[in-house]
Amino acid sequence: MYYDEYGNRENHTIIFLHGAAATDTFCNQYCFQDKYHLVVPHLYGSGKEVEEIYEPEKTIKALAELIKGLGKDKVTLIGHSLGGELAVAMVSQYEYLFDKAVFLSAWVCSTQKSIDKYVKISKYSSFTLKFSWLIRLQAKYWHYTKQQEDFMVEYSKKITPEQYTAWFKNRILLDDNTNYPNVNIPMLAVCGKKEIKEMKTSIEELGKRNPNCKTIFLDNANHDFPLRKADVINPILLDFI
C-alpha cells in the first residue's frame, strides 16, 4: 500500500487514515510533523491506490502489514470518516500495534436503510468527480495547497462509479467488531454536532461500549471539521497524543 510520509522517522509515529476520495484529509494536521513522524496511507480507491476497489478486510490487512513494516514498537492511529471506521476495526483486531487511537466521525452504527439510501445516491453523484472545476472548488474550501488540489483532480477522474459506491456499500459496523469492548488502549471518538444522527449515535456507542474511549461533540461542526476547524481539533488531538 502506497503512503506519504512527513517528519523525522526517529520520532513517534502517527498513522493518519483519510476519508473516502480525500487522501489529504489531514492536510491541516501535517504541521504535527514538527514533533512527530506522520504516515498517510492511500486507502484503496483513492490517490495512488485509485485502481483498487475498497474492501474493508483487504484494506485492514494491508494497513497492518504496512504498520508492521515501519519497525516501530507502537504507533498512534487517527482516522476520519472511512478512515475512522477502519481505525475502529484496526484496534479491535490489532490492538498490540497501537498506543492510542482516535476515531473522527466514524459511522460504525449505520442502519441498512441508511446504507441503501447512500448507495443509491452514490450511483448518481459519482459523476461529479469528473468535473475538475468542482474538485478544485472543494479543494480550496478545504484549504488544500495547489499540489494537493492538482493531485485530487488527477485521481478523482479515475474513480469509477463502482469504486465510489463501494465506500458506502462495504461497511464496517461496531456490532461486527466484537473485540472492541476489550480494547485497553486510550481512545478518543469525536464528531460534529451538525452531523447526521447516526454519526452522533456511532460516537456515543464507541464511548458506551468501552470505558477507555472518551467522546467529544464539537459545536457548530460538520463532517469535514478536520479540514475546516483545525484550530479547534488540533489542540484536542495534540493534548490526547
WOQUILIN-V270908 format. One record per residue. N is the residue number from 1. RES is the residue in one letter. SS is DSSP state (2 for helix, 1 for strand, 0 for the rest). PHI is phi in whole degrees, -180 to 180 (NA if undefined). D_FIRST is the distance of its C-alpha to the first C-alpha in Angstrom with 2 decimals. Layout:
n = {N;N}
res = {RES;RES}
ss = {SS;SS}
phi = {PHI;PHI}
d_first = {D_FIRST;D_FIRST}
This chain:
n = {1;2;3;4;5;6;7;8;9;10;11;12;13;14;15;16;17;18;19;20;21;22;23;24;25;26;27;28;29;30;31;32;33;34;35;36;37;38;39;40;41;42;43;44;45;46;47;48;49;50;51;52;53;54;55;56;57;58;59;60;61;62;63;64;65;66;67;68;69;70;71;72;73;74;75;76;77;78;79;80;81;82;83;84;85;86;87;88;89;90;91;92;93;94;95;96;97;98;99;100;101;102;103;104;105;106;107;108;109;110;111;112;113;114;115;116;117;118;119;120;121;122;123;124;125;126;127;128;129;130;131;132;133;134;135;136;137;138;139;140;141;142;143;144;145;146;147;148;149;150;151;152;153;154;155;156;157;158;159;160;161;162;163;164;165;166;167;168;169;170;171;172;173;174;175;176;177;178;179;180;181;182;183;184;185;186;187;188;189;190;191;192;193;194;195;196;197;198;199;200;201;202;203;204;205;206;207;208;209;210;211;212;213;214;215;216;217;218;219;220;221;222;223;224;225;226;227;228;229;230;231;232;233;234;235;236;237;238;239;240;241}
res = {M;Y;Y;D;E;Y;G;N;R;E;N;H;T;I;I;F;L;H;G;A;A;A;T;D;T;F;C;N;Q;Y;C;F;Q;D;K;Y;H;L;V;V;P;H;L;Y;G;S;G;K;E;V;E;E;I;Y;E;P;E;K;T;I;K;A;L;A;E;L;I;K;G;L;G;K;D;K;V;T;L;I;G;H;S;L;G;G;E;L;A;V;A;M;V;S;Q;Y;E;Y;L;F;D;K;A;V;F;L;S;A;W;V;C;S;T;Q;K;S;I;D;K;Y;V;K;I;S;K;Y;S;S;F;T;L;K;F;S;W;L;I;R;L;Q;A;K;Y;W;H;Y;T;K;Q;Q;E;D;F;M;V;E;Y;S;K;K;I;T;P;E;Q;Y;T;A;W;F;K;N;R;I;L;L;D;D;N;T;N;Y;P;N;V;N;I;P;M;L;A;V;C;G;K;K;E;I;K;E;M;K;T;S;I;E;E;L;G;K;R;N;P;N;C;K;T;I;F;L;D;N;A;N;H;D;F;P;L;R;K;A;D;V;I;N;P;I;L;L;D;F;I}
ss = {0;0;1;1;1;1;0;0;0;0;0;0;1;1;1;1;1;0;1;0;0;1;0;0;0;0;2;2;2;2;2;2;2;2;0;0;1;1;1;1;1;0;0;0;0;0;2;2;2;0;0;0;0;0;0;2;2;2;2;2;2;2;2;2;2;2;2;2;2;0;0;0;0;0;1;1;1;1;1;1;0;2;2;2;2;2;2;2;2;2;2;2;2;0;2;2;2;1;1;1;1;1;1;1;0;0;0;0;0;0;0;2;2;2;2;2;2;2;2;2;2;2;2;2;2;2;2;2;2;2;0;2;2;2;2;2;2;2;2;2;2;0;0;0;0;2;2;2;2;2;2;2;2;2;2;2;0;0;0;0;2;2;2;2;2;2;2;2;2;0;0;0;0;2;2;2;0;0;0;2;2;2;0;0;0;1;1;1;1;1;1;1;0;0;0;0;2;2;2;2;2;2;2;2;2;2;2;2;2;0;0;0;1;1;1;1;1;1;0;0;0;0;0;0;2;2;2;2;0;2;2;2;2;2;2;2;2;2;2;2;0}
phi = {NA;-71;-148;-92;-142;-137;85;-83;-62;-75;-82;-59;-97;-113;-97;-104;-104;-76;-81;-59;66;-137;-62;-103;-49;-102;-58;-88;-114;-63;-64;-65;-63;-64;-121;-129;-93;-108;-125;-122;-64;-89;-70;-57;99;-133;54;-73;-109;-65;-77;-90;-73;-73;-131;-52;-65;-62;-67;-61;-65;-65;-65;-62;-66;-61;-66;-60;-70;-73;74;-94;-66;-143;-126;-96;-114;-133;-132;-122;58;-55;-65;-68;-62;-62;-63;-61;-66;-62;-70;-70;-101;-133;-54;-63;-83;-124;-100;-154;-147;-126;-114;-102;49;-89;-85;-102;-123;-81;-88;-64;-62;-69;-59;-61;-64;-72;-64;-63;-63;-62;-66;-100;-86;-61;-65;-65;-67;-83;-91;-58;-62;-72;-64;-67;-62;-63;-61;-67;-62;-89;68;-69;-76;-61;-64;-65;-63;-62;-66;-65;-61;-63;-81;-61;-63;-94;-78;-83;-57;-64;-65;-61;-67;-58;-64;-89;-81;-90;-90;-111;-112;-61;-61;-83;-97;-67;-87;-54;-61;-95;-69;-106;-79;-65;-135;-138;-120;-135;-153;-86;-70;-93;-80;-64;-57;-66;-68;-67;-64;-60;-65;-61;-68;-60;-76;-68;-85;-146;-67;-84;-107;-87;-118;-137;-117;-86;-66;52;-120;-98;-63;-94;-61;-62;-90;-97;-129;-62;-66;-93;-78;-61;-61;-64;-64;-65;-65;-69;-64}
d_first = {0.00;3.81;6.52;10.29;12.73;16.43;19.39;20.48;18.25;21.50;21.82;20.74;17.13;16.48;13.21;13.67;12.37;13.68;15.89;15.59;15.53;15.86;12.98;15.87;17.51;18.12;19.53;22.80;21.40;19.83;23.34;22.51;21.11;24.76;24.73;21.17;17.84;15.41;11.62;10.32;6.78;6.90;7.76;8.34;11.46;11.27;10.82;8.71;7.33;11.07;11.81;10.31;12.96;12.41;13.42;13.77;13.78;10.82;8.83;10.84;10.24;6.45;7.39;10.29;8.89;6.95;10.39;12.42;11.10;12.47;15.85;17.39;20.05;19.20;17.35;18.43;16.49;17.37;16.41;18.30;19.25;16.38;14.53;17.84;18.04;14.72;16.09;19.25;17.67;15.58;18.84;20.76;18.76;17.53;20.22;20.55;17.35;18.90;22.16;22.26;20.61;21.39;21.24;22.15;23.49;21.82;23.60;23.75;27.39;27.37;30.17;29.98;32.39;30.12;27.05;29.22;30.50;27.21;25.92;29.17;28.93;25.37;26.64;29.02;27.19;24.02;26.13;26.43;22.94;24.64;27.13;25.99;28.93;27.96;24.38;25.98;28.45;25.84;23.96;27.32;28.19;25.08;25.97;23.03;23.65;24.42;21.17;19.17;21.63;21.28;17.50;17.88;20.67;18.74;15.82;18.21;20.34;17.72;17.30;19.56;21.96;20.30;16.89;18.88;20.97;18.20;17.51;21.19;21.80;19.10;20.30;19.72;23.31;24.87;27.38;24.80;23.41;26.62;25.63;25.11;28.84;28.55;25.85;27.70;25.64;26.79;25.22;25.96;25.86;26.83;27.62;30.15;33.61;33.44;30.55;31.27;33.19;30.53;28.11;30.86;31.63;28.04;28.30;31.74;30.67;27.86;30.70;33.27;31.32;30.33;32.76;30.08;28.59;30.49;30.58;31.31;32.33;32.44;35.55;35.39;31.59;29.66;26.08;24.75;26.40;23.50;23.99;27.73;29.03;27.19;30.65;30.98;27.62;26.74;29.79;29.03;25.48;26.70;29.65;27.60;25.15}
